[in-house]
Amino acid sequence: MHKKQFIPFSEVKNKKAIVVDSTHANGFMLSHWRGAPTPAAIQDDTSAAIVLHALRQNLPELNLPYVSANHFDIDGFVGVWALLNPEQALEHEELLRQMALIGDFRELDLNHPLAGEALKLVCWINAKERELFYKPFAADEAEEKEAAQCVQKFKYFLREFGRVLQDPDWERGAWEDEVGGVLLGYRDMYKPDTNITRHPEIGLIIIQTPHPVHYYALFSRTQGFDMVLACYDQNKYELEYKYTTWVDIASRPTLPRLSMAPLAERLNELETTSHRWTHDSVTDTGPLLRLDGDKLSRTEAYDNPTEREIYSSSIPVSQLKEVVVNYYRESYKSIQPRYNWTWKEVKELIR
């Protein structure tokens, strides 16, 4: 296999490349993005896992000399790094898979023997990304967009990651604060005052817990579900479609995303505070329905629930849960879960 070079996404139009966690007409795509032509034999839930399958099978298309991606996130970075360092990647395959799951789907499972080490590495990347560059989605508000700005992130992390992978404790000062917060929240998820209700027929899990926690803790209880209704004390609520329904996952069928607009309208009929229920588009990476959600930037919406203000509703928690469950039961009653929904099909369901 030829030694590879990372190139900016803008160069892919002139240099045929392996494109990770993205799509491009001039690329061989290793991506879980919806509709990406990833070979069936290597499909998986994360793009990094797809890359690792491709390396394990030594696909002939991997002989391309260039690798690229149009954004920086942990899943995409792990995939790019693996292609540039294939022997190390296969040596640490399961650890890298855990990193991608935590980083992309926020599904931390500390029962997995490598999840703790993966969490350290993910939080090291998060910390250095904030310290040296910019937060996820902050490039949306800049003149130079993500595909161009992310190149500097890739250069830094591609240079430094192999060192930290060997012993994450070398960088304890960078990751320990976030890891500590995640572990405290993870513990909260198993306390008696956290109640979890599952509605598998509609892909919804309801987590009722006293206060917001880090996403890696909140979503640690959500494997196999695609919507999370978080109910906190003082009638504070957020409903979210997980990223698992923005991409094509291979491990299980899913229900398609549906518009939150009718649900927001119903909640606004019940709401008596000055705040209004708003919702994101189904094509957003993680659409939120919440009070005054339209006042959040994409960066704030992507950040952890602990980092944004969540307003108190006048709707009692029992009524709120009933309205949400009934809305989705009715909306999904004639729709069956399946694999590989297209965006065209999802958008047609909204009409």
Sequence and secondary structure as in RCSB ss.txt:
>XXXX:A:sequence
MHKKQFIPFSEVKNKKAIVVDSTHANGFMLSHWRGAPTPAAIQDDTSAAIVLHALRQNLPELNLPYVSANHFDID
GFVGVWALLNPEQALEHEELLRQMALIGDFRELDLNHPLAGEALKLVCWINAKERELFYKPFAADEAEEKEAAQC
VQKFKYFLREFGRVLQDPDWERGAWEDEVGGVLLGYRDMYKPDTNITRHPEIGLIIIQTPHPVHYYALFSRTQGF
DMVLACYDQNKYELEYKYTTWVDIASRPTLPRLSMAPLAERLNELETTSHRWTHDSVTDTGPLLRLDGDKLSRTE
AYDNPTEREIYSSSIPVSQLKEVVVNYYRESYKSIQPRYNWTWKEVKELIR
>XXXX:A:secstr
    EE  GGGTTTS EEEESS  TTEEEE  BTT    GGG  SSHHHHHHHHHHHT GGGG SEEE SS  HH
HHHHHHHHHSHHHHHHTHHHHHHHHIIIII    TTSTTHHHHHHHHHHHHHHHHHHS  TTGGGGSSS HHHHH
HHHHHHHHHHHHHHHH GGGGHHHHHHHHHHHHHHHHHTTSTT EEEEEGGGTEEEEE SS   HHHHGGG TT 
SEEEEEETTTEEEEEE GGGTB  SSS B     SHHHHHHHHHH  SS  EEE  TTSSS EEEETGGGS HHH
HHS GGGS   B SS HHHHHHHHHHHHHHHHTT   BS   HHHHHHHH 
